[in-house]
């Protein structure tokens, strides 16, 4: 047991906002021991987007790990000193993939962020998270109202009038400006009306579709394509009618709420498992899928929920790994097509070969490998709006690589990548477009029926 099990990072009153232990490739470790696995070799710096962009040690993976270790040891007393270091991390996980010890830098960075006074305590964010957790219908009502105002042009006018700056939410103005689609009917509405996706009358299922917030609220066409693929290639299934996976709460300092989201989804999974036995929980945003596969880490000190979280995590499948290349046949020219490895697919789940094999099979000679395909695009949830300069630098590198192979279609697996890359393409390389994996494969296999 580490002598830093009780540490200087936070006092006992802040324990609810932190994880006691992390599940690493070397086993379960305290936060300090996980940070101490870093031997400062520097391999991580060769793949860290923020370090490669700036050359600054303090915003490299190695620098962030050392900051956290010094905070725990009390060698740095004021967490504000490390705000820039932790706040500029993309949480992409490229450092962990390159690290021989697989130091879980993204989780360590989040622990560092949570040590800052007030982090995650924003009032408006708290209201939104609690509504999403406890009153989805009310949350969705207001979200639809906001989307309607955007369609009518009021969101843009509010930005021009400086309302977002007045409210202290400048990032919200950037976010609404980047959002092209504003659906007034969400996936949850559509699928709950679809009797074919209801558990009623079914004896067995092979999958339950989990709707992440991105497809549910912003890109419903992604969820519709995913379900079409699941029906086409996997047979009978249902809509899980799930809650948010909890990643938003987890990344922004609200551990308690993240656990509550996880519990609600685990309970729904157990309910369906009691009725139907084993099945896959299929999700079509790699960030959410990776987080759900790590649910056990939220409950390392809870003997009741930990095994239940592990069982749920074991059933989760990213849509990128659900379709087998042997199931598809090529259906016409795709045009110059490439694949961007979403960070939480390749670094978070080690999913690289499966989607690439499917896309290559469908695109044939039109497929071209993307240079630095597993480098972050700079989206990273709200990062593009909270760290615009760094995000833009990382995105520009991605767009240059796409342009270098003259791609017309960029296939992605996460909705934040979809939003970010399309924003960059629209500005600097408008002849190309990013498309979600499910939408691409669905469009190319509509005449296939392999079940």
C-alpha positions as CSV (number, residue, x, y, z in Angstrom):
1,X,0.0,0.0,0.0
2,X,1.4,3.4,-1.0
3,X,2.2,5.8,1.8
4,X,0.4,8.4,-0.4
5,X,-2.9,6.6,-0.1
6,X,-3.9,9.6,1.9
7,X,-2.4,12.4,0.0
8,X,-2.0,16.2,-0.4
9,X,-4.0,16.4,-3.6
10,X,-7.3,16.8,-1.6
11,X,-8.6,16.5,1.9
12,X,-11.1,14.1,3.2
13,X,-14.0,16.4,2.5
14,X,-13.3,16.2,-1.2
15,X,-13.1,12.4,-1.4
16,X,-16.5,12.1,-3.1
17,X,-15.1,14.1,-6.1
18,X,-12.2,11.6,-6.7
19,X,-11.5,8.0,-7.5
20,X,-9.6,6.1,-4.9
21,X,-8.1,3.5,-7.3
22,X,-7.6,3.2,-11.0
23,X,-7.7,0.0,-13.0
24,X,-4.5,0.0,-15.1
25,X,-2.7,-2.5,-17.3
26,X,-0.5,-3.4,-14.4
27,X,-3.5,-4.1,-12.1
28,X,-5.5,-2.0,-9.7
29,X,-3.4,0.9,-8.3
30,X,-3.9,3.9,-6.1
31,X,-3.9,7.2,-8.0
32,X,-0.4,7.9,-6.7
33,X,1.0,4.5,-7.6
34,X,-0.5,4.9,-11.1
35,X,1.3,8.2,-11.5
36,X,4.5,6.8,-10.1
37,X,4.5,4.2,-13.0
38,X,5.7,7.1,-15.2
39,X,9.5,6.9,-15.4
40,X,9.8,10.1,-17.5
41,X,11.3,8.3,-20.5
42,X,9.6,10.7,-22.9
43,X,8.1,8.2,-25.4
44,X,4.7,9.8,-24.8
45,X,5.9,13.2,-26.0
46,X,6.4,11.9,-29.5
47,X,2.6,11.3,-29.8
48,X,1.2,14.0,-27.5
49,X,-0.6,16.5,-29.7
50,X,-0.3,19.4,-27.4
51,X,3.4,18.9,-26.8
52,X,4.1,18.4,-30.6
53,X,2.2,21.6,-31.3
54,X,4.0,23.7,-28.6
55,X,7.2,21.9,-27.5
56,X,6.3,22.8,-23.9
57,X,7.1,20.2,-21.3
58,X,4.4,21.4,-18.9
59,X,1.7,20.5,-21.4
60,X,3.1,17.1,-22.3
61,X,1.8,13.8,-20.9
62,X,5.0,13.4,-19.0
63,X,4.8,16.9,-17.5
64,X,1.2,16.4,-16.5
65,X,2.0,13.1,-14.7
66,X,4.8,14.8,-12.8
67,X,2.5,17.7,-11.8
68,X,0.0,15.3,-10.3
69,X,2.7,13.4,-8.5
70,X,4.1,16.6,-7.0
71,X,0.6,17.7,-5.9
72,X,0.0,14.4,-4.2
73,X,3.4,14.6,-2.4
74,X,2.7,18.1,-1.4
75,X,5.7,19.5,-3.3
76,X,3.2,21.8,-5.1
77,X,0.6,23.1,-2.7
78,X,-1.6,25.2,-5.0
79,X,-3.5,23.2,-7.7
80,X,-4.0,26.5,-9.6
81,X,-0.4,26.3,-10.7
82,X,-1.2,23.2,-12.7
83,X,-4.5,24.4,-14.2
84,X,-3.0,25.0,-17.7
85,X,-1.2,21.7,-17.7
86,X,-4.3,19.6,-16.8
87,X,-6.8,21.8,-18.7
88,X,-5.0,21.6,-22.0
89,X,-5.0,17.8,-22.1
90,X,-7.1,16.3,-24.9
91,X,-7.6,13.1,-22.9
92,X,-6.9,11.3,-26.2
93,X,-4.9,8.5,-24.6
94,X,-2.2,8.4,-27.3
95,X,0.4,8.7,-24.5
96,X,-0.9,5.6,-22.8
97,X,-0.8,3.7,-26.1
98,X,2.9,4.7,-26.6
99,X,3.8,4.1,-22.9
100,X,5.5,0.8,-22.0
101,X,4.0,0.9,-18.6
102,X,0.6,2.1,-20.0
103,X,0.4,4.9,-17.5
104,X,-3.3,6.0,-17.5
105,X,-2.5,9.7,-18.1
106,X,-6.1,10.7,-19.0
107,X,-7.5,9.5,-15.7
108,X,-4.6,11.0,-13.8
109,X,-5.3,14.4,-15.6
110,X,-8.9,14.2,-14.6
111,X,-7.9,13.6,-10.9
112,X,-5.8,16.7,-11.2
113,X,-8.6,18.8,-12.6
114,X,-10.9,17.6,-9.8
115,X,-8.5,18.9,-7.2
116,X,-9.1,22.5,-8.3
117,X,-11.6,24.4,-6.1
118,X,-15.0,24.6,-7.8
119,X,-14.1,22.4,-10.8
120,X,-17.3,20.8,-12.0
121,X,-19.5,23.0,-9.7
122,X,-20.8,25.3,-12.5
123,X,-24.4,26.1,-11.6
124,X,-25.9,25.8,-15.1
125,X,-23.9,22.7,-15.9
126,X,-25.2,21.2,-12.6
127,X,-28.8,22.0,-13.6
128,X,-28.3,20.3,-17.0
129,X,-26.7,17.2,-15.6
130,X,-29.3,16.8,-12.9
131,X,-32.1,17.2,-15.4
132,X,-30.5,14.7,-17.7
133,X,-30.2,12.3,-14.8
134,X,-33.5,12.8,-13.0
135,X,-35.9,14.4,-15.5
136,X,-35.0,13.5,-19.1
137,X,-38.3,14.6,-20.5
138,X,-37.9,18.1,-19.1
139,X,-34.3,18.3,-20.2
140,X,-35.3,17.2,-23.7
141,X,-38.2,19.8,-23.8
142,X,-35.8,22.6,-23.2
143,X,-33.2,21.2,-25.6
144,X,-35.8,21.1,-28.3
145,X,-36.8,24.7,-27.5
146,X,-33.2,25.8,-27.8
147,X,-32.8,23.9,-31.1
148,X,-36.0,25.6,-32.4
149,X,-34.6,29.0,-31.5
150,X,-31.4,28.1,-33.4
151,X,-33.4,27.1,-36.5
152,X,-35.2,30.5,-36.3
153,X,-31.9,32.3,-36.0
154,X,-32.2,33.5,-32.4
155,X,-29.1,31.7,-31.2
156,X,-26.9,33.5,-33.7
157,X,-28.5,36.8,-32.8
158,X,-27.8,36.1,-29.1
159,X,-24.1,35.6,-30.0
160,X,-23.9,38.8,-32.0
161,X,-25.5,40.7,-29.1
162,X,-22.9,39.3,-26.7
163,X,-25.5,37.5,-24.5
164,X,-23.2,34.4,-24.1
165,X,-20.3,36.6,-22.9
166,X,-22.6,38.4,-20.5
167,X,-23.7,35.0,-19.0
168,X,-20.1,33.9,-18.8
169,X,-20.6,31.1,-21.4
170,X,-18.6,32.2,-24.4
171,X,-17.9,28.5,-25.2
172,X,-21.6,28.0,-25.7
173,X,-21.7,30.6,-28.5
174,X,-18.9,28.7,-30.3
175,X,-20.7,25.4,-29.8
176,X,-24.0,26.6,-31.2
177,X,-22.1,28.1,-34.2
178,X,-20.4,24.8,-35.0
179,X,-23.7,22.9,-34.8
180,X,-25.3,22.6,-38.2
181,X,-28.1,20.2,-37.4
182,X,-30.6,20.9,-34.7
183,X,-33.1,18.0,-34.8
184,X,-36.5,18.6,-33.1
185,X,-37.1,14.8,-32.8
186,X,-34.6,12.8,-30.9
187,X,-33.6,9.1,-31.3
188,X,-35.3,8.3,-28.1
189,X,-38.6,9.6,-29.5
190,X,-38.2,7.7,-32.7
191,X,-37.2,4.4,-31.2
192,X,-39.7,4.4,-28.4
193,X,-42.4,4.7,-31.1
194,X,-40.9,1.8,-33.1
195,X,-42.7,-1.4,-32.1
196,X,-40.0,-3.5,-33.8
197,X,-37.5,-2.2,-31.2
198,X,-39.7,-2.9,-28.2
199,X,-38.9,-5.8,-25.9
200,X,-42.6,-6.8,-26.0
201,X,-43.3,-10.1,-27.7
202,X,-39.6,-11.0,-28.1
203,X,-38.1,-14.2,-26.7
204,X,-34.5,-13.7,-27.5
205,X,-32.3,-10.8,-28.7
206,X,-28.7,-10.6,-29.8
207,X,-28.3,-6.8,-29.2
208,X,-29.7,-3.8,-27.4
209,X,-29.0,-0.4,-29.0
210,X,-27.5,2.1,-26.5
211,X,-28.1,5.7,-27.8
212,X,-25.2,8.0,-26.8
213,X,-26.0,11.6,-26.4
214,X,-24.4,12.7,-29.7
215,X,-26.5,10.4,-31.9
216,X,-29.6,10.8,-29.7
217,X,-29.7,14.6,-29.6
218,X,-27.5,15.9,-32.5
219,X,-27.0,13.2,-35.1
220,X,-30.1,10.9,-35.1
221,X,-29.1,9.7,-38.6
222,X,-26.2,7.9,-37.0
223,X,-28.4,6.0,-34.6
224,X,-30.9,5.1,-37.4
225,X,-28.0,3.8,-39.5
226,X,-26.6,1.8,-36.6
227,X,-29.9,0.1,-35.9
228,X,-30.4,-0.6,-39.6
229,X,-26.9,-2.3,-39.6
230,X,-27.7,-4.3,-36.4
231,X,-31.0,-5.6,-37.9
232,X,-29.3,-6.4,-41.2
233,X,-26.3,-8.2,-39.8
234,X,-27.1,-9.3,-36.2
235,X,-30.8,-10.1,-36.2
236,X,-33.3,-9.4,-33.5
237,X,-32.7,-6.6,-31.0
238,X,-34.2,-3.8,-28.9
239,X,-33.7,-0.2,-28.0
240,X,-32.2,0.0,-24.5
241,X,-34.0,3.3,-23.7
242,X,-30.9,4.2,-21.8
243,X,-29.7,7.2,-19.9
244,X,-26.6,9.2,-20.7
245,X,-23.5,7.0,-20.1
246,X,-22.1,9.5,-17.6
247,X,-19.0,10.5,-19.5
248,X,-19.9,14.2,-19.5
249,X,-20.3,14.2,-15.8
250,X,-17.1,12.1,-15.3
251,X,-15.0,14.4,-17.5
252,X,-16.3,17.6,-15.9
253,X,-15.8,16.7,-12.2
254,X,-19.0,15.1,-11.2
255,X,-18.1,11.6,-10.1
256,X,-21.2,11.2,-8.0
257,X,-23.5,11.9,-10.9
258,X,-21.4,9.7,-13.2
259,X,-21.9,6.8,-10.9
260,X,-25.7,7.5,-10.8
261,X,-25.9,7.5,-14.6
262,X,-23.9,4.2,-14.6
263,X,-26.2,2.6,-12.1
264,X,-29.3,3.5,-14.1
265,X,-27.8,1.9,-17.2
266,X,-26.7,-1.2,-15.3
267,X,-30.2,-1.6,-13.9
268,X,-31.7,-1.4,-17.3
269,X,-29.1,-3.9,-18.6
270,X,-29.9,-6.3,-15.8
271,X,-33.7,-6.0,-16.5
272,X,-33.2,-6.9,-20.1
273,X,-30.7,-9.7,-19.3
274,X,-33.2,-11.3,-16.9
275,X,-35.8,-11.3,-19.8
276,X,-33.5,-12.3,-22.7
277,X,-30.2,-13.8,-21.4
278,X,-26.9,-12.7,-22.9
279,X,-26.7,-10.0,-25.6
280,X,-24.4,-7.2,-26.7
281,X,-25.0,-3.6,-25.7
282,X,-24.1,-1.8,-29.0
283,X,-23.1,1.9,-28.9
284,X,-22.2,4.1,-31.8
285,X,-20.0,6.8,-30.3
286,X,-16.5,5.5,-29.4
287,X,-16.0,7.9,-26.5
288,X,-19.2,6.6,-24.8
289,X,-18.4,3.0,-25.6
290,X,-14.9,3.2,-24.1
291,X,-16.3,4.9,-21.0
292,X,-18.9,2.2,-20.5
293,X,-16.3,-0.5,-20.9
294,X,-14.5,1.1,-17.9
295,X,-17.6,1.3,-15.6
296,X,-16.0,-1.0,-13.1
297,X,-13.4,1.7,-12.3
298,X,-16.2,3.9,-10.9
299,X,-17.0,1.2,-8.2
300,X,-13.7,-0.2,-7.1
301,X,-14.6,0.5,-3.4
302,X,-18.2,-0.8,-3.8
303,X,-18.6,-4.6,-3.3
304,X,-22.2,-4.6,-4.5
305,X,-21.9,-2.5,-7.7
306,X,-18.4,-3.4,-8.8
307,X,-19.3,-6.9,-10.2
308,X,-22.5,-5.6,-11.7
309,X,-20.6,-2.8,-13.5
310,X,-18.0,-5.3,-14.7
311,X,-20.8,-7.5,-16.2
312,X,-22.3,-4.6,-18.0
313,X,-18.9,-3.4,-19.3
314,X,-18.2,-6.9,-20.6
315,X,-21.4,-6.7,-22.8
316,X,-20.6,-3.4,-24.4
317,X,-19.6,-3.3,-28.0
318,X,-18.6,-0.3,-30.1
319,X,-20.5,-0.4,-33.5
320,X,-17.0,-0.3,-35.0
321,X,-16.4,-3.9,-33.8
322,X,-19.8,-5.3,-34.4
323,X,-19.8,-5.7,-38.2
324,X,-17.5,-8.3,-39.6
325,X,-15.8,-7.6,-43.0
326,X,-16.8,-11.0,-44.1
327,X,-20.4,-10.0,-43.9
328,X,-20.2,-7.2,-46.4
329,X,-19.8,-7.0,-50.2
330,X,-18.7,-4.0,-52.2
331,X,-21.6,-2.0,-53.6
332,X,-20.4,0.5,-56.2
333,X,-17.7,3.2,-56.1
334,X,-17.2,5.0,-52.8
335,X,-14.9,7.7,-54.1
336,X,-11.6,8.4,-52.4
337,X,-12.2,7.2,-48.9
338,X,-10.1,7.2,-45.7
339,X,-10.5,6.4,-42.1
340,X,-9.8,8.5,-39.0
341,X,-9.2,6.5,-35.8
342,X,-11.3,8.2,-33.1
343,X,-9.1,8.4,-30.0
344,X,-11.4,6.4,-27.7
345,X,-11.7,3.7,-30.3
346,X,-8.0,3.1,-31.0
347,X,-6.4,4.3,-27.7
348,X,-9.4,3.6,-25.4
349,X,-10.5,0.2,-26.8
350,X,-7.7,-0.9,-29.1
351,X,-10.1,-1.0,-32.0
352,X,-8.2,-0.4,-35.2
353,X,-8.4,-3.4,-37.6
354,X,-12.1,-4.1,-37.5
355,X,-13.6,-0.9,-39.0
356,X,-10.7,-0.5,-41.4
357,X,-11.3,-4.0,-42.7
358,X,-15.0,-3.2,-43.4
359,X,-14.2,0.1,-45.0
360,X,-11.5,-1.4,-47.2
361,X,-13.8,-4.1,-48.3
362,X,-16.5,-1.7,-49.3
363,X,-14.3,1.0,-50.8
364,X,-11.9,-1.3,-52.6
365,X,-9.2,0.5,-54.5
366,X,-10.8,3.8,-53.5
367,X,-9.5,3.4,-49.9
368,X,-6.4,5.4,-48.9
369,X,-4.7,5.2,-45.5
370,X,-4.7,8.5,-43.7
371,X,-1.3,9.7,-42.4
372,X,-1.4,10.0,-38.6
373,X,-4.8,8.5,-38.6
374,X,-4.7,7.8,-34.9
375,X,-3.8,11.4,-34.0
376,X,-6.6,13.4,-32.3
377,X,-8.6,15.8,-34.4
378,X,-8.9,18.3,-31.5
379,X,-12.6,17.8,-30.8
380,X,-12.4,16.0,-27.5
381,X,-15.9,16.8,-26.4
382,X,-16.0,20.5,-25.5
383,X,-12.3,21.0,-25.9
384,X,-12.7,22.8,-29.2
385,X,-14.7,25.5,-27.4
386,X,-12.7,25.7,-24.2
387,X,-9.2,25.5,-25.7
388,X,-9.9,27.0,-29.2
389,X,-6.3,27.9,-30.1
390,X,-4.8,24.5,-29.3
391,X,-7.8,22.7,-30.8
392,X,-7.4,24.6,-34.0
393,X,-3.7,23.8,-34.3
394,X,-4.5,20.1,-33.8
395,X,-7.3,20.2,-36.3
396,X,-5.2,22.0,-38.9
397,X,-2.8,19.1,-38.8
398,X,-5.6,16.6,-39.4
399,X,-7.0,18.6,-42.3
400,X,-3.6,18.8,-43.9
401,X,-3.3,15.0,-43.7
402,X,-6.7,14.5,-45.3
403,X,-5.9,16.9,-48.1
404,X,-2.6,15.2,-48.7
405,X,-4.3,12.0,-49.9
406,X,-7.1,14.0,-51.7
407,X,-9.8,12.1,-49.7
408,X,-13.5,12.9,-50.5
409,X,-14.9,10.9,-47.6
410,X,-13.5,10.6,-44.1
411,X,-15.1,7.9,-42.0
412,X,-15.1,8.4,-38.2
413,X,-16.5,6.6,-35.2
414,X,-17.2,9.3,-32.7
415,X,-19.7,12.1,-32.9
416,X,-17.3,14.8,-31.5
417,X,-14.9,13.8,-34.4
418,X,-17.8,14.1,-36.8
419,X,-18.5,17.7,-35.7
420,X,-14.9,18.8,-35.4
421,X,-13.5,17.4,-38.7
422,X,-16.5,18.6,-40.7
423,X,-16.0,22.1,-39.3
424,X,-12.4,22.0,-40.4
425,X,-13.2,20.6,-43.8
426,X,-15.9,23.1,-44.4
427,X,-13.4,25.9,-43.8
428,X,-10.2,24.6,-45.4
429,X,-11.0,21.6,-47.6
430,X,-14.6,21.7,-48.6
431,X,-14.4,19.0,-51.3
432,X,-14.3,16.4,-48.5
433,X,-16.8,15.4,-45.8
434,X,-16.7,13.4,-42.6
435,X,-19.2,10.6,-42.3
436,X,-19.9,8.3,-39.3
437,X,-19.0,4.7,-39.8
438,X,-22.6,3.5,-39.4
439,X,-23.9,6.0,-42.0
440,X,-21.2,5.0,-44.5
441,X,-21.6,1.3,-44.1
442,X,-25.4,1.4,-44.1
443,X,-25.3,3.4,-47.3
444,X,-23.0,0.9,-48.9
445,X,-24.8,-2.3,-47.8
446,X,-28.5,-1.5,-48.1
447,X,-29.0,-4.5,-50.5
448,X,-27.1,-6.9,-48.2
449,X,-29.0,-9.2,-45.8
450,X,-26.6,-11.5,-44.0
451,X,-28.7,-12.7,-41.0
